[in-house]
Amino acid sequence: MAFPYREQRTQLRMEVDQPVRITLLDQPRRVQKGRLANLSGRGMRIVVGEAMPIDGAVKVDWDDTLVLGEVRYCVPESNQFVIGLELQHSLTELGSLVRLSESLLAKTRENQRV
């Protein structure tokens, strides 16, 4: 497949096959399912059913991971689209973060009762 951009990757990409949810941040009700095809520290490639706007800000989440990024390309492939994202921020181990937050809140409430 020929992508409409010049290869500028400086990091190796890891091949993945992971279901994800993608949300356009300026249209939070527009959520679509996709498949994460590959991933690096700075970007990812996802196969989706609908075209996504170039430079659109998106949230991608799966399991205990949430990433924010921008769509850099969107090209048709068969009856789907391949999008390339440049990553801006990522949060992993969200379950651990929730448990820590709940623990800290419980301790704060306990200290306030004393």
C-alpha positions in Angstrom: 0.0 0.0 0.0 1.3 3.4 -0.9 0.7 6.0 1.8 0.5 9.7 0.9 3.3 10.9 3.1 7.1 10.8 3.2 8.5 8.2 5.6 9.8 10.1 8.7 9.6 7.4 11.4 12.5 7.4 13.8 11.1 4.7 16.1 10.4 1.0 15.4 6.8 0.1 15.2 5.4 -3.0 16.9 2.8 -5.0 14.9 -0.4 -5.4 16.9 -3.9 -6.7 16.4 -6.0 -5.0 19.1 -9.6 -3.8 19.0 -9.9 -0.1 19.9 -12.5 2.7 20.2 -11.8 6.0 18.5 -13.6 9.2 19.4 -13.3 12.5 17.5 -12.8 15.1 20.2 -14.8 17.8 18.5 -17.7 15.2 18.0 -17.7 13.2 21.2 -20.8 11.3 20.1 -19.0 10.1 17.0 -17.3 6.9 18.3 -16.2 4.1 16.0 -14.6 0.8 16.5 -11.3 0.0 14.8 -8.3 -2.4 14.9 -4.9 -1.2 16.0 -2.5 -2.5 13.4 0.8 -1.1 14.7 2.2 1.1 17.4 5.3 3.1 18.4 6.1 5.7 21.0 5.0 8.5 18.7 2.3 7.0 16.4 -0.1 4.3 15.5 -1.9 2.9 12.5 -5.6 1.9 12.9 -8.0 0.3 10.5 -11.5 1.8 10.7 -14.8 1.6 8.9 -15.3 5.4 8.2 -13.0 8.1 7.0 -11.5 10.4 9.7 -10.6 14.1 9.1 -6.9 14.9 8.6 -5.6 16.9 11.6 -8.7 15.8 13.6 -8.0 15.4 17.3 -8.9 11.9 18.5 -9.0 9.8 21.7 -8.2 6.1 21.3 -8.9 3.7 24.1 -8.6 0.0 24.8 -8.2 -2.1 27.9 -6.4 0.1 30.5 -5.0 2.5 27.9 -6.1 5.9 26.6 -4.1 7.9 24.0 -4.8 11.3 22.5 -3.5 12.1 19.0 -4.0 13.8 15.7 -5.0 12.1 12.4 -2.0 12.5 10.0 -3.4 10.5 7.1 -6.5 8.6 6.1 -6.5 6.4 3.0 -9.1 4.0 1.7 -8.2 0.3 1.7 -10.8 -2.2 0.3 -14.1 -1.2 2.1 -12.2 0.3 5.1 -9.8 3.2 5.9 -6.3 3.2 7.3 -5.5 6.1 9.5 -2.2 7.2 10.9 -2.1 9.0 14.2 0.6 11.1 15.7 0.4 10.6 19.5 0.3 13.6 21.8 -0.4 12.0 25.2 -1.0 8.6 26.7 -2.2 7.1 29.9 -1.6 3.4 30.7 -2.6 1.3 33.7 -5.8 3.3 34.2 -7.2 0.5 36.5 -4.2 1.0 38.9 -4.7 4.8 38.8 -8.4 4.4 39.7 -7.6 2.0 42.6 -4.9 4.5 43.9 -7.4 7.4 43.6 -10.1 5.4 45.5 -7.6 4.5 48.2 -6.5 8.1 48.7 -10.1 9.3 48.8 -10.9 6.7 51.4 -7.9 7.7 53.6 -8.9 11.4 53.2 -12.4 10.7 54.4 -11.1 8.6 57.2 -8.8 11.4 58.4 -11.6 13.9 58.2 -13.8 11.8 60.6 -11.0 11.7 63.2 
